[in-house]
């Protein structure tokens, strides 16, 4: 990134004949991914313990 930051793209793609039956399961999966992404972002934005900050 031009400002020295980092971009993480987290993507899942579900394909196949059985995906039409996945409704609620995919909603829970999406919620889990979103929770992970939120927690991961917060963790990455914490000051580093390695460099003493």
C-alpha positions as CSV (number, residue, x, y, z in Angstrom):
1,X,0.0,0.0,0.0
2,X,1.3,3.5,-0.8
3,X,0.9,4.6,2.9
4,X,3.0,1.7,4.2
5,X,-0.1,-0.2,5.4
6,X,-1.2,-3.7,4.6
7,X,-4.3,-5.0,2.9
8,X,-5.7,-8.4,3.6
9,X,-8.4,-9.8,1.3
10,X,-10.3,-12.7,2.9
11,X,-12.6,-14.5,0.5
12,X,-14.4,-17.8,0.3
13,X,-16.2,-19.1,-2.7
14,X,-18.6,-22.0,-2.4
15,X,-19.6,-23.7,-5.6
16,X,-21.3,-26.9,-6.6
17,X,-24.7,-28.5,-6.7
18,X,-25.3,-28.7,-3.0
19,X,-24.7,-25.0,-2.3
20,X,-28.3,-24.3,-3.0
21,X,-29.2,-26.1,0.2
22,X,-26.7,-24.3,2.3
23,X,-28.8,-21.2,3.3
24,X,-28.5,-21.0,7.1
25,X,-25.2,-22.7,7.2
26,X,-23.7,-20.1,4.8
27,X,-25.2,-17.3,7.0
28,X,-23.5,-18.7,10.1
29,X,-20.3,-19.2,8.1
30,X,-20.4,-15.6,6.9
31,X,-20.9,-14.4,10.5
32,X,-17.9,-16.4,11.6
33,X,-15.7,-14.9,8.9
34,X,-16.9,-11.4,9.8
35,X,-16.1,-12.0,13.4
36,X,-12.7,-13.4,12.5
37,X,-12.0,-10.4,10.3
38,X,-13.0,-7.9,13.0
39,X,-10.9,-9.6,15.7
40,X,-7.9,-10.0,13.3
41,X,-8.1,-6.3,12.4
42,X,-8.1,-5.3,16.0
43,X,-5.2,-7.6,16.8
44,X,-3.2,-6.2,13.9
45,X,-3.8,-2.6,14.9
46,X,-2.4,-3.2,18.4
47,X,1.1,-1.8,19.1
48,X,3.7,-4.4,18.5
49,X,5.2,-6.2,21.5
50,X,8.3,-7.0,19.5
51,X,9.6,-3.5,19.1
52,X,8.8,-2.4,22.6
53,X,5.9,-0.1,21.9
